[in-house]
Amino acid sequence: MAKVNLRVRYDGGQGVVKGLDSEDSVEKLISHSLETLGIEEQKEAAIKMLSGFPPKPLDISDRDKSISSIGIKSGDTIIFQLTSLPKLTETPPPTTSTRKSPCPQQSTSTPSDVDVAPKRLKTSDSSKMLRKVVPADNSCLFTSINYCMSGCVVPSENSSFMREVIASVVGSDTEKFSDAFLGKPNADYCSWIMGKDAWGGAIEVQILAEYFQVQIVVVDIVSGSMTIFGEALNFPSRMVLIYDGIHYDPLYYPAPDGTDQTVHSTSDASILEKAKVTAEEARAAHSYTDTAGFTLKCLVCGFRMKGEAEAQKHAKTTSHTNFSEV
């Protein structure tokens, strides 16, 4: 039987369930998931499970069914919603990409200077999107994508699931992801991307766009260019990230009801224009890094290099990824 590893989450936290078989029952999946999440199942509570992007409810009316029979496959993210049975009318699953409820309290590993609560402007400017600053570490791409999907800035260790997805996709297709394409042997790349010091770029964004079935738009502050990953695949939704040369942040749009809209319909072209305005303002304020001209020092071996291209070459040939700007 095929092994099934799943990411599970609810309003109060998240975790990873490993070691299930595809033919195990839904009941077993629920039991293992609640245990992982630290939730004690109560008879007076109703459980709803959602999966996919945007999340859609799963049919768990017959818990004796197998995991595979309800459409769950290894690598999926399962969202749990627990509601009290006395409430006769259940709240329908979210169909919009806005978030009203506050993010769950983060662990002490979250940097103290990171504002987890969504930012608000005192006055609304409908001509642009707003930038949510995430921690400046090698997981900023994954943290930004996670924020767009969940509305929360989570610690960088939560990016391990996306790293696993990327490694799985790359490792399963050595022809498409050849050594020449990756710049290093396929197996070495898969090991590298699993490390917390490995950063994401175009290859990783494209894989995640296809995995989550959503366009991921990256607007570059320095060049003003806009790259739409997954554009040719007719996905119905898109999220937008801004890139300053070395760091990714998610962009959101403040909706009239006070929520932060992070996922948008691909039919709404105005979002792209708003993202361009945000990037133009950042460029005018010099909120970017000159990756062609800055000097870096490798903190592993002391080697000095100029520009992003030399840094990437050094990282690929030595697997050193801890750099400091000089």
Secondary structure, 3 states (H helix, E strand, C coil): CCEEEEEEEECCEEEEEEEEECCCEHHHHHHHHHHHHCCCCCCCEEEEEEECCCCEECCCCCCCCECHHHCCCCCCEEEEEEEECCCCCCCCCCCCCCCCCCCCCCCCCCCCCCCCCCCCCCCCCCCCCEECCCCCCCCHHHHHHHHHHHCCCCCHHHHHHHHHHHHHHHHCCCCCCCHHHHCCCHHHHHHHHCCCCCCCCHHHHHHHHHHHCCEEEEEECCCCCEEEECHHHCCCEEEEEEECCCCEEEEEEECCCCCEECCEECCCCHHHHHHHHHHHHHHHCCCCCCCCCCEEEECCCCCEEEHHHHHHHHHHHHCCCCEEEC
